[in-house]
Amino acid sequence: MNESSKDYVVHPEEMGAIHISEEVLSAIAASAAAEIDGVAGLMNAGKKGASRGVKITIGEEKTVVDIYLMVNYGQPIPEVAEKVQNAVVSSMEAMAGFGVQEVNVHVGGVSFAK
C-alpha cells in the first residue's frame, strides 16, 4: 500500500489535526482480538486492503471493522465472537478516540493445537 492510498481518521483539535492511519487502527483491532480467550489467531483475509486479518472501512457515516480469525477447538464461537466485538470497540474508543459502528467477526477456522 503506498503512502497516498492510505486512509486516515482525522481528529480536528484546537492546536491542529490528529491523523490516525488505517494501519494503526488495524493494529489496535488485531491486538484487542488476539487477547481474547478462545482466539487461536488472526487469518489472512485474502481481501485487498486487509491487514493482518483486519479490514477497516472508514466511511462518512460509520466505521466498520471486519476481523478474520480462528477459534480454539472446544470454545463457543458465538461467545468468543461477541467478546472480540466488545474488545475491539472499547480498544478503538480508548486508543483512537472514536467509536466503531460495526465489528464483523469472520471465523474461518478452528485450531486443534494445544
Helices and strands as residue ranges (DSSP letters): G 3-5, E 8-13, E 16-21, H 22-34, E 39-42, E 54-58, E 63-72, H 77-96, E 102-111
